[in-house]
Amino acid sequence: MSDVRHCKVMILGAGPAGYTAALYTARAELAPVMLAGPEPGGQLTTTTDVENFPGYPEGVTGPDMMEDLRKQAERFGTEVVYDLATEVDLSSRPFKVKGDSAAYTCDTLIVSTGASAKYLGLPSEQRLRNKGVTACATCDGAFYRGQDVAVVGGGDTAMEEALFLTRMCRSVHIIHRRDEFRASKVMQKRVLENEKITVHWNRQVKEVLGEDGVTGVLMEDTTGGADETLEVTGFFLAIGHQPNSQIFNGQLDMDDAGYLKIARPGTSYTNVEGVFACGDVADKVYRQAITAAGTGCMAAIDAERWLAEQE
C-alpha cells in the first residue's frame, strides 16, 4: 500500500448525497476527495428512468444523471477516486481511512455510503431487474399505470408501497410468506379494506416469470399446497433495505437496523465531532434521490462551518 494521503474533506460514497456534498465542499475550496465505493452512482445506477428529480422535464436515466452530477462535482475540483473504504478509525483526528488500494487521513469525514435494497436472491429476479422488477414503488410505480402488479413483504413499507400503487395500477397483489403481517394495525386495516388489493397469505416467490419483461410470478404454498402462477407485469420488493454502515460499527451511533443516528436533529452531525452523515445511510423514511441530495448539501455546509471553527 502506498504512502498515506491527507485531505481536508473526505466523502465516502458516490450517490446523489455524496456528489452534492462534493459539489458544495469543492465550491468552498476545500478540495474534497471522494472514494466512490463499490457502486459509483449508488442505487440510481440500477434505475432506468428517473422522472421525479427536479430539472429533468423529459426524465433522465439513472446512470446519465449520476454522470451529470460527477462532472459537475469534478468541475469545481472534487477528486473522485475509484477505491473502496474497508476500515475507518474515528478515535482521533485526523481520521484514518483504509481503502482497497491506498490509505488516507482527513480532517473531516462525510459519510454518504447509502443503502442497498434487499432482494430475494432469485436468478430470475436479478435478470429482470429494471425490466419489471424494482425495489421502489415511489420511484417506478408510474410506469405501471393500469397494470396488475405484485408486492412482496409484510411490514409497513410493503403496506405503504401497495397502497401507493393502487393509485395508478389496476390491481395490486401482496405476497406474504406468513399468515399475518408484521405491519402496524392501522396500515394493515387500510390494506385489507382496499378493494384493489388482494393478499396471498402463506406464499413465497419461487420464480419471477418472463424473458424480456415480467409476465408473472410462480408462488410456492408455505403450508404444503400446490404452486400457483400469478399473472402480473410489475414485481415490487418491499422486504427492507440494508444501510451500508458496517465499517462504522462500534464507532458511530446507529439504530437496530444499522442506520446512522443524527446526533443533533436538523443537522448532519453524528456522535463523533467532525463526522457527518447524509443520504440513505441515515434515512430510512424517504430514501429518494432529491432528499439524499438535500442532506448532502447539509453535510457539506456543516463540515465547512465545523472546519472554520477548528481553525
N, C-alpha and C positions, 0 to 999 in steps of 0.2 A: 504494500500500500504506500502511496506517495506521501510527501510531507503534508502536515495538517494545514488546511486552508482556512483563513478567517474572513468573516464578513460581518457587517453591522446587522443586517436583517437576513435571516434565512426563512424561506417559505417551504413547507413540506406539502406537496400535492399540487396538481396542475388542473384543477377543475375551475368552475366559474368563481368560487370563493378565492382560490389561490391566485388566479390571474388578476382578479380585481384588486386583491391586496398588493400584488406585484405592481400593477399599474399606478396605484396611489403612492406606494413607497418609492417607486422609481422616479415619479414626478417630484417627490420631495427630496430627490438627490441622495437617497440612502443606498443606492446601488444594490438592490436585493438580489440574492442568489436563490433560485428555485430548484429544488430537487423534484423532478417530475413524477417519480414513483413508478409503480408497475403498470399504470394505465393512464398515460398522459392524456389530459382532456376529461378524465373522470367518467362518470356514468353516461354523460352526454355522447361519448364516442360510440355507445351502443344504441343510441336513439337515432332513428332515421330522420324524422321530421319534427322540428320544433316550431310551433305556431303561436306559442303564448309568451315569447320573450319580446318585450317592447323594442321597437325599432326595426323589426323584420316584417313588413306588411305582407310579403308574399310567403313568409315562413323561411326556414333555413334548415339544412341538415345539421345534426349534432356535430359531426366532425368539422364541417365548414365553419360553424360558429366558434368552435374551440380554436380553430386555426386563426380566425379573425382576432380572437382575444389574445392569443400568443403573440401575433405580430404587433398588436397594439402595446402589449407589455414590453416587448423587446425594443420597440421604437424609442422608449424613454429610458432604456438602459438596464432592463431586467436581464440577468443571465440565466437561461434555462439549462440546467444540467440533467442529462438523462441518467440519473442514478437513483437508487432506492435506499432510503434510510432503514437500517436494520437495528440500530441501537441508539439510544439517547441517554445522556447524563445531564440532568437538570439540577443537580445538587449544588452547583456553584457556577458563577459566571466567570468567563464566557461559557455558554452551554456547549456541550460536546455532542456532535452527531457523527455516527459512523455509517458510511454508505457501503454499497457493494464494491465500489471501485475507488473510493477516497475517504479521507477523514476531514471533518470540518469543525470549526468553532464559530460561534456567533454571539453577538451582544443581546439580540432579541430573536425570539422564535415565533413564527406564525404557523399554527397547525391547521391545515386545511386538507387533511388526508381522506375526507369523505366517508362514505358508507357503501356497502355492496348489498344489493338485493339478494335475498335468499331464494334459491331455485330448488326444485325437487331433485335435480340430478339425472334427469332422463335424457338420453342422447337425442331423442326426437324434439324435446323441449329446446335444447340448445340449437339444434339445426333450424328450428323455426322461429328463433328469436328475431324480433322486428319483422316477422312475416305472419303475424297473428298472435305471437307470444310476447307478452310485455309484463313488466312489474310495476307499472304506474298508470292507473286509470285516469288520474288528473291530467297526466301528460298526453295520453293516447286515446282516451275514450271517444273523442270527437271523430276519430277515423272509423268508428264502428256504428255510426248513426243508422238506425233502422235495422240493425243486425241482431242475431242471437249470440250471446257471449256467456262464458263461464268464469267464475271467480273461485280460486282455491284459498281456503283459510277459514278460521273460526273466531278470530279476535276482532277488536274494534276496527282495525284497519280494513279487514275484509268486509265488515258491515258497511263502513263508510264508502269503500270503493263500489260495492254492489249498489248502494242507494244512489251514488253519483251516476253510475252507468244507466240506471233506469230513466234518467232524464233524456237520454238520446238513443238507447238501444230498445229493440222490440221486446226482448226478454233477457233476463239475467238468471243464470243457474249458479247457485253456490254449492260447491263440492266440499264436504267436510268429513274427515275420517272418523269422527266420533258421533254420538247421538245427542250431543248438546254442545252449544257454543260456549266459549270462554269470554265472549264479549260482554260488556256491561248490559244490564237488563233493559235500559232504555233503547240501546242500539238494537238489541235482539227484537224488541217489540216492534220497532219501526220496520225491520226487515221482514218479520213474519206476517206483518199486516199489509205489506206491499204486494199487490196482485201481480205485478210484473216479475216478482222474484219467486223462483222455485228452489227449495233446499233439498239436496240429495245427501241424506244422512248416511253415516257408516260407509262412505265411499272414498276410495283413494284413486288417484290418476295413475293408470298403468302405462298409458301411451298417449302422446298427442298425435293426432292423425292429420295427414296431408303431405303433399310433396312441395309445392311452391307457396303454399299458404295453409292455414289451419282449416280443416274441414270438420273436425270433431275431436272428441276425447274418448278413450276407452277407460271405463271405470271398473275398478275391482270392488266387490262387496266385502267389507272387512268382517262381516259375520258369517261368511262362507257361502253366500249365494252366487248366482251366475254373474259373469261380467256383462256390462251394458255399454252400448255406444250412445253417446250424446252428440247430436249434430250442432256444432257452433262454429263461428268463423273468427272468434276472438277468445283468447285464453289469458286471463289476468292472474298473476301470482300475488297473493297478499298474505304471505307467511312470514313477513318481517324483513328487517334489514340488519346487517351486521356492521356497526361502525368500525372503521379501520383505526383502532386506537390501541391495539395490543402492545405496541412498543412503549407505551406510556404507563403500563401497569405499574402500580406502586409509586408513581411519581406525580401524575396528575389525577385529581379527583374525578371520578366517573360514577354514573349510576349503575344499577344492577345489569343493565343491558350493554354497558360499555360506552355510552355516550358521554363525552367530556362535559363536566359541570362548569357553568359560568359562575365565577366567584362573586361578581358584582352585577346584579341584574341590570340590563340595559347597556352592557358593555361586552367586550370580548375577553376580559381578564380571566385567567384561570387562577388556581390556588398558588401557582408559582409566579412571583413577580418577574415580568419580562417575557412571559409566555402567554400567547393569545390564541384563542380558538375560534374558528369560523367555519361556516358551511355545514354539511351533513354530519360531520363527526360530532357536532354539538347540537344538532337539530333533529329531533325525532318527530316533530309535529308537521312541518311544512314540506321540507325536502324538495324544494323547487329551485331551478337554476337562478331565478331572479332573487329569491330570498338568500341563497348562498352568496350571490354577488354582493348583496347589501351588507351581509355580515363580514364579507371580505374587506369592504370599504371601512367598516367599523374597526376591524382588527388593524388595518394599516394606520388609521388615524390614532388609535390607542397606542400602537407601537411607536409612532413618530413622536407623540407627546411624551410618552414614557422615557424615550431616549433623551429628549430635550431636558427633561427633569434630572436625569442622571448626570448630564454634562454640567 
